[in-house]
Amino acid sequence: MKKAMETDRLSTESIRGAIDTKLIGRNILYYPTTASTMDVAKQAAKDGAAEGTVIIADRQTAGRGRLKREWLAPTGSSLLLSILLYPEPEILRRLTMVACLAVSRGIEQVTGLKADIKWPNDVLINNRKVSGILSEADISGDSIRYAIVGIAINVNLDTNAIPEIAGTATSLSMELGRKVSRLKVLVALLNEFDSLYAALQRGEPICQQWRQRLETIGRRVTVRCGDEVQQGYAEDVDENGNLLLRHDDGSLSTIAAGDVTLRE
């Protein structure tokens, strides 16, 4: 048990010593507790932190997902991190693809579990949410001051103990029936993110790799954005990650990832 606990301990030294990256995670800011890694990342950007800086915490007191929803994660149960980037405008909208792919590949490397992607930003195992991605950017005119990708993964979380998510979420340990090293999952995630982000910067297409993992394609869905509700079949996605929704009358709508919710 003691050895298992040691492999699950996160620290700047343990992470830096285990990753094999050129950019992502070369600078790490670790906090046992913080309000939100996204907020810390914003301040780090204003302070001039290097691209690829990773902010990670064992506990967040004001963690959030998309649409300002609270992210529930008791201390030490999950991976809670944000990655600071300074991307060119043309790749900004593909950062969520990079994150979803990195999470799903990292999970599979460490656990062998098959991880699917639910458009636009959730990672699922056996149709239950195991990870969520939150991307934010500070844009001025045609330039991007910075972008932040927030990632949360339920590693050793008992979702049955949290009524709000018991019916829709899962964790790696629940799927495997045993504890999983958060450090190993984190290292695999950062290595994958580093490789995918470099490929994106080189102009290599990653949309097809992302699309192949989308469980949303071909399903009938309801999309809500504010007060607007659209229904139809998720026919495809474009290279920027927008959903192509085919309506019953045959018309086709392009739905931007933005602040939308999707329900089958």
ROMAR-734217 format. One line per 8 residues: number of its first residue (from 1); for each residue z, y, x of C-alpha. Coordinates in pm, 1 decimal, padded with zeros to 6 digits. Each point is the difference from the previous one (the first is absolute). Example, Ala and Ser with C-alpha at 12.3 -4.5 7.8 and 13.67 -1.06 7.14 Angstrom:
<recs>
1	00780.0,-00450.0,01230.0  -00066.0,00344.0,00137.0 .
</recs>
This chain:
<recs>
1	00000.0,00000.0,00000.0  00086.8,00239.6,00281.9  -00340.1,-00057.8,00163.3  -00177.0,00064.5,-00331.0  00191.3,00325.2,-00038.7  -00097.7,00107.7,00351.4  -00371.5,-00055.0,-00065.9  00030.8,00214.3,-00311.7 .
9	00161.8,00296.1,00173.7  -00221.4,00305.7,00023.4  00029.4,00259.4,00273.3  -00227.8,00225.7,00197.9  00028.3,-00231.9,00299.5  -00059.1,-00325.9,-00186.7  -00309.6,00133.7,-00175.5  -00154.5,00171.3,00301.7 .
17	00057.9,-00307.0,00213.7  -00176.3,-00231.0,-00244.7  -00309.3,00188.6,-00115.9  -00337.0,-00011.8,00174.3  -00164.7,00324.8,-00109.7  -00189.6,00286.7,00156.2  00099.0,00272.2,-00247.4  00209.9,-00111.5,-00295.4 .
25	00369.6,-00025.8,00078.6  -00012.0,00127.6,00354.6  00247.0,00260.3,-00127.2  00267.8,-00138.7,-00233.9  00270.9,00184.1,-00190.7  00256.1,-00245.9,-00137.6  00275.5,00088.8,-00247.9  00265.5,-00233.3,-00140.9 .
33	00000.6,00226.6,-00308.4  -00217.4,00293.1,-00103.3  -00099.1,00166.0,-00324.4  -00370.0,-00083.9,00031.5  -00215.5,-00102.1,00294.6  -00282.3,00201.7,-00158.5  00208.1,00317.9,00020.1  00099.9,-00073.4,00359.2 .
41	-00367.2,-00055.8,00086.0  -00093.6,00337.7,-00151.2  00256.4,00174.5,00215.2  -00114.2,-00197.1,00303.7  -00356.0,00121.2,-00061.6  00119.6,00360.5,-00017.8  00186.0,-00055.6,00327.1  -00319.9,-00122.7,00166.3 .
49	00073.1,-00373.3,00017.9  -00273.6,-00215.9,00148.6  -00252.3,-00181.1,-00214.3  00110.0,-00354.4,-00073.5  00368.2,00092.8,-00018.1  00183.5,-00252.4,-00216.0  00311.8,00095.6,-00195.2  00202.2,-00298.2,-00120.3 .
57	00332.0,-00036.8,-00179.3  00225.8,-00283.9,-00108.4  00096.5,00197.3,-00308.9  -00137.4,00293.7,-00196.0  00211.2,00204.2,-00236.8  -00301.9,00167.6,-00161.9  -00283.5,-00243.1,00065.4  -00300.1,00038.3,-00226.8 .
65	-00326.0,-00167.4,-00087.0  -00305.7,00139.3,-00171.2  00042.4,00229.2,-00302.4  00347.5,00090.5,00133.7  00141.2,-00337.9,-00101.2  00316.7,-00108.0,00178.3  -00039.8,-00285.0,00250.2  00296.6,-00234.6,-00030.3 .
73	00108.4,-00171.0,00321.8  00360.3,-00079.9,00103.7  00085.7,00048.1,00366.9  -00177.2,-00241.2,00233.3  -00194.3,-00176.9,-00275.1  -00341.0,00154.2,00058.0  -00232.5,00177.6,00237.0  -00007.6,00372.2,-00074.1 .
81	-00225.2,00205.4,00224.4  -00243.5,00288.9,00025.7  -00283.2,00046.7,00249.4  -00111.0,00346.9,00109.6  -00373.3,00048.9,00056.8  -00241.8,00282.4,00076.8  -00324.3,-00143.0,-00143.8  -00341.9,00156.7,-00033.0 .
89	-00080.8,00100.0,-00359.4  -00267.4,-00267.0,-00045.7  00247.6,-00286.3,00041.8  00296.5,00146.6,-00187.3  -00071.9,-00182.4,-00325.8  -00018.0,-00335.3,00177.5  00348.4,00007.0,00147.5  00139.6,-00190.0,-00299.1 .
97	-00256.7,-00273.0,00067.4  00123.7,-00023.9,00358.5  00360.8,-00023.4,-00113.7  -00063.9,-00262.7,-00268.5  -00201.3,-00213.5,00239.7  00260.6,00033.7,00275.0  00280.6,-00099.5,-00236.3  -00182.7,-00299.2,-00146.7 .
105	-00114.7,-00127.8,00338.7  00341.0,00053.2,00156.0  00169.0,-00192.3,-00279.8  -00242.5,-00289.1,00034.0  00041.2,-00018.7,00377.4  00378.6,-00026.4,-00018.4  00049.5,-00199.6,-00319.9  -00325.9,-00176.2,-00083.1 .
113	00022.1,00143.0,-00351.8  -00324.1,00116.9,-00162.8  00017.8,00372.8,-00070.2  -00236.5,00171.9,-00243.6  -00058.9,00370.2,-00063.7  00028.9,00162.3,-00341.2  -00202.7,00319.7,-00020.7  00080.5,00254.0,00119.5 .
121	00306.6,-00053.7,00217.0  00211.9,-00307.5,-00076.6  00020.5,-00329.6,00186.5  00075.1,-00306.4,-00211.4  00111.6,-00355.6,00057.0  -00049.3,-00236.9,-00291.5  -00079.3,00300.2,-00223.6  00330.3,00172.7,00077.9 .
129	00040.7,00318.6,00200.1  00135.6,-00044.9,00350.8  -00111.1,00330.0,00153.8  -00101.4,00352.1,-00097.2  -00192.2,00264.5,00191.6  00037.5,00376.9,-00034.6  -00243.2,00237.4,00173.8  00046.0,00376.8,00020.2 .
137	-00182.6,00271.0,00193.6  00033.2,00368.5,00081.4  -00346.8,00148.5,-00042.1  -00109.1,00356.0,00075.2  -00358.7,00076.3,-00095.1  -00218.4,-00256.4,00175.1  00262.5,-00098.0,00255.9  00282.6,-00249.9,-00019.5 .
145	00325.1,00109.8,00159.3  00143.1,-00351.7,-00025.1  00008.6,-00311.8,-00213.3  00290.1,-00235.6,-00060.0  -00023.6,-00360.6,-00112.7  00321.6,-00136.2,-00148.9  00046.4,-00376.9,-00019.4  00272.8,-00205.5,-00164.8 .
153	00015.3,-00380.0,00014.5  00253.6,-00217.2,-00180.8  00098.9,-00241.2,00275.6  00342.8,-00144.3,-00082.1  00052.1,00180.6,-00328.7  00137.4,-00193.5,-00299.7  -00209.4,00159.7,-00271.6  00178.7,-00204.8,-00268.6 .
161	00310.8,00207.5,00070.7  -00182.4,00322.8,-00091.9  -00081.2,00002.3,-00373.7  -00254.0,00282.7,00033.3  -00234.5,-00213.7,00211.5  00112.7,-00357.0,-00064.8  -00302.0,-00087.4,-00212.0  -00270.5,00159.7,00213.1 .
169	00106.1,-00012.1,00366.2  00064.3,-00264.9,00261.4  00094.0,-00018.5,00367.1  -00103.1,-00208.5,00298.0  00330.4,-00185.2,00006.6  -00019.2,-00081.5,-00371.1  -00349.3,-00143.0,00041.8  00096.8,-00208.5,00303.1 .
177	00353.2,-00094.2,-00101.1  00139.3,00121.3,00331.8  00076.1,00318.1,00191.9  -00285.8,00170.0,00182.0  00022.1,00210.2,00315.6  -00066.6,00363.1,-00087.4  -00076.5,00069.5,00364.9  -00274.9,-00262.8,00013.7 .
185	-00160.3,00132.9,-00317.5  00022.6,00357.5,00127.9  -00156.3,-00088.2,00335.7  -00289.3,-00183.6,-00166.7  -00049.9,00292.4,-00239.3  -00007.8,00265.5,00274.2  -00234.9,-00205.0,00218.9  -00240.5,-00044.6,-00291.7 .
193	00022.4,00365.7,-00100.6  -00075.8,00107.1,00356.5  -00310.7,-00218.2,00015.7  -00130.4,00099.3,-00344.4  00059.6,00372.5,00051.2  -00186.9,-00012.7,00331.4  -00290.1,-00177.3,-00172.1  -00003.1,00265.4,-00272.5 .
201	-00011.6,00278.2,00259.7  -00296.4,-00172.9,00168.4  -00186.5,00007.8,-00328.0  00021.8,-00372.4,-00064.2  -00006.3,-00096.8,-00369.4  00324.1,-00149.5,-00128.3  -00065.5,00040.9,-00371.8  -00149.6,-00347.7,-00034.9 .
209	00303.0,-00163.1,00163.1  00223.6,00191.6,-00240.5  -00219.5,-00082.1,-00299.5  00012.5,-00372.6,00073.2  00375.4,00005.1,-00056.0  -00011.1,00202.1,-00323.3  00122.6,-00207.1,-00293.3  -00091.5,00284.1,-00235.8 .
217	-00379.6,-00045.5,00011.5  -00140.1,-00173.1,-00307.1  00307.3,00055.3,-00217.4  00032.0,00202.2,-00315.6  00234.5,00289.1,00071.0  00155.3,00310.5,-00147.7  00009.5,00303.2,00229.7  00229.6,00293.5,-00073.7 .
225	-00017.6,00334.2,00177.6  00234.4,00252.9,-00158.4  -00077.9,00000.9,-00371.6  -00345.3,-00151.2,00046.3  -00040.0,-00373.9,-00061.1  -00315.1,-00199.5,00075.7  -00070.6,-00367.2,-00059.9  -00265.9,-00233.6,00125.1 .
233	-00084.9,-00254.5,00267.8  00073.7,00065.5,00364.2  -00355.9,-00057.0,00118.6  00025.1,00101.6,00363.7  00130.1,00258.6,00248.6  -00188.8,00244.8,00218.3  00036.2,00058.6,00374.7  00271.1,00261.4,-00055.9 .
241	00213.1,-00232.5,-00209.4  -00083.4,00143.4,-00342.2  -00005.9,-00243.1,-00290.9  -00326.4,-00046.2,-00191.7  00100.6,-00056.1,-00361.6  -00256.9,-00141.5,-00243.6  00070.4,00103.2,-00358.7  -00077.9,-00200.0,-00311.5 .
249	-00292.6,00229.7,-00078.4  -00157.2,-00081.8,00335.1  00080.1,00330.7,00169.6  00156.0,00006.9,00344.8  00286.6,00221.9,00116.6  00122.2,00063.4,00353.2  00379.1,00006.6,00012.1  00160.4,00160.0,00304.9 .
257	00309.9,-00170.8,00134.0  00222.1,00311.3,-00036.0  00287.8,00004.3,-00245.1  -00110.8,-00278.8,-00230.6  00161.2,-00310.0,-00141.1  -00194.8,-00317.2,-00067.1  00092.8,-00273.4,-00244.4  -00185.4,-00319.3,-00078.5 .
</recs>
